């Protein structure tokens, strides 16, 4: 069995079921994604012991799953069972999710005292100091609140939104409006009689600098931008 293939195992009613799966696809299934059966499964056999090559009986499949549909059974085994990841695979997945979590926190959180975004290096240091254990089987979104709760004991941090008020000259208004509305939630729009645009938009607080850079790029620096509030 290739190192790219792992066993997904599920036990119920005294029966054990095992399938060979692509670990990356299996983790996405655990996170709630829809994955094609061809991408998920290695082969089309449901075992009771994959290493010994022993197949599960049709009777046991019917008893536990109520069906012999390979796709439905495979998805249930992956979702409700456990993945037999190698130590190397587990380390790699945790490292990837750690980076994703740090970026997600940096995007959505601020220091509640200064209302400013928190540098990724500071977030990473807080994760280490708080000894945060990252779950390789859960999505980063599902772990976000718990992680923030833990690192809040190390440093002040708060999930927040920033409200920006923007005045855009008429020559850039149409193009800028189309692009900026994809980056946040528009709270107010006012097209002025001279063709200029006044826009109030709410964005993840940690993305203020990137958003302002984007506005300046779209308007060649001619827009007026004001942070109305962070909270």
N, C-alpha and C positions, 0 to 999 in steps of 0.2 A: 504494500500500500504506500503510495507516494506521500511525502510530508505535506502535500497540498490537500490530502484527503484525511478527514477525521471521522470518528464514529459519533453519531448522535444516538443516545440511548434513552429509552423510556420504559418504565416498569409499572405494571398495573395488574391487579387481580391474579397475582402470582406468576405473571408472564413477563418476559423481557423481550423488548424489540429493539433492534439496532439497524441503522442504515449508514451507508457511506456517503458523506456530503462534502461539498466545497465549504470550508470554514467561513470564508468571507460572505458567501451567499447565505449561509445558515445564520450568521450573526445578524444580517439584515432582516431575515425572517423574524428572529427574536425581537427585533426592534419595531416590528409591525409592518415592514415593507412587503410588497408583493413581488415575488421572485419566480421566474419561470422554473418549471420542474427540471428542465434540461440543465439549467445553470446550477440548481441546488443539488441534485442527486448524481452520485457516481454509480452507474449501474441501475438496475431496476429490481433489486431483490431486497426484501425485508427479512432480516435475519433474527434468530434468537441468540446467536453467537457469531458475530461477523468474523472474528479471528479464526474460529474453527470451521467457518463456512457452513454453519448449520442454519437452515431456513426456518422462519416462523411458519407454523401451520395455518392453513386457511381458517380453521375452526377458532384458533386463538385470536386471529385478526378480527373475525366477526364478533367474537365475544367482547373484546375490549373496545373496538372502534365502531362496531355496527356496520361496517362496510369493508369491501376489499379493494376500494379505489386507492390506487397507489399514491396519487398526488395528495388526496385528503389525509391519508395516514401519515405520509412523510412530513407534511406541514405540521400536523399535530405532534408528531414525535419531536420535531425540532423546537416547536414553541413551548411544549410542556416538559420536555426532557432535558438532558444535559449534554453538552458537547465535550468530547474527550480531547481537549486541546493539548498540544505539546507545550512544554515550558517556554520554548522559543516563540511559538505562536501567541501564547498568552502575554508574554512580555511585550511583543510587538504591538498587539492590539491595545494594551493598556497605555503604551507610549503614544500611540496615535490618538486615542481618546483624550489623553491628558492635554495634548496640544490643542485639540478641538475645544475642550472645556475652557482652557485659558483664553483662547480667542473669543469664545462665546461670552465669557464673563467680561472681558475687556470691551466687547461691543455693547453690552447691555447694562453695565454697572458703572457707578461713579463713587467717589469719596463724598459721603453726605455732608462733610464739613466744608469742603472747597467747591463741591458740585462739579469737579473736574474728573475726566476719565482716569483710570488707574493703569499705569504701565504694566505690560505683560510680565516683565521681570519681577515686579512686586507681587503680582498674583501667583506666579510660579513659586516664589520664595514662601508665600503664605501657605500654599498647598503642602510644601515640604515641612514647614514648621508645624502645621496642624495634623500632619501625618494622615492626609486624606487618602483613603483607599478607593481607587477607581474601579468600578465594576465593568469588566470587559463585555458582559452580556447585555448591559442596558445602554440605551441611547444617551448621548451627552445631554440632550434636552431633559430627559427623565431624571438625570442626576444633578441638574443645575441648582435647584433650590437647596438640596441637602448639602451640596458642596459649599454654597455661599453661606449657609448657616454655620458650617464648621470654620470657614476662614474668617467669618465676622468676629470670632473670638481673638483673632490675631491682629486684624486691622479693621478700621471703619469701612464699610462697603454697603451699597444699596443698589438694587435694580431700579433703574429710573429711565424716564423719557425726557427729552429736551424739546421745547417748543421754540421754533425759530420763525421770525417775521422777516420776509424778504421782499424787497422792491426790485423789480427787474425791468429795465428799459424795453420799450416796444420792439426794437430790432432783434432782441434775443428772447422775448417772452414766449413765443409759441414753441420753439425748440426746447427751451429750458423747462417749460411746464410739463411737457410730455415725459422728459427724463426724470425730473425731480419727483414727480408723483409716484414713481415706482420705488422710491427710496424711503418713503414714510407715509404717514396718514395725514391727508390734507384736512385741516380744520376750518380754513376759511380761504376763499378765493374772491378777488375783486379786480375785475378788468377795468382800468381807468379810461376816461374819455380820450386820453391821448395815446392809448394803446399799451401803456405800461401795465405791468401786473403786480398786484400786491398779493402775497401768498403767506399763509401761516401753516406750517407743517410740523408734525410731531415725529421725531425719529428716536431710535435707541440712543441714550445719552452718551454712550462711549464712542459714537460715530460722528460727533460734532465736527471734529477737525477734517475728517474725510469729506463730510457733506459740504462744508464751507469751501473746501478746495474744489469740489465738483461744481458748485455754483459759480465760483470765480472762473473756472475753466470754460463753462458754458456761456458765460456772459462777458468774457474777456476782462474780468475785473470791474465791470461797470455796475454790478448789483450792490444794493445796500442790504446788509445782513445783520440782524440783531437777535441775540438769544433772549427770549422773553422770559423763560423760566425752565428750571430743571427740577423734576420731582417724580 
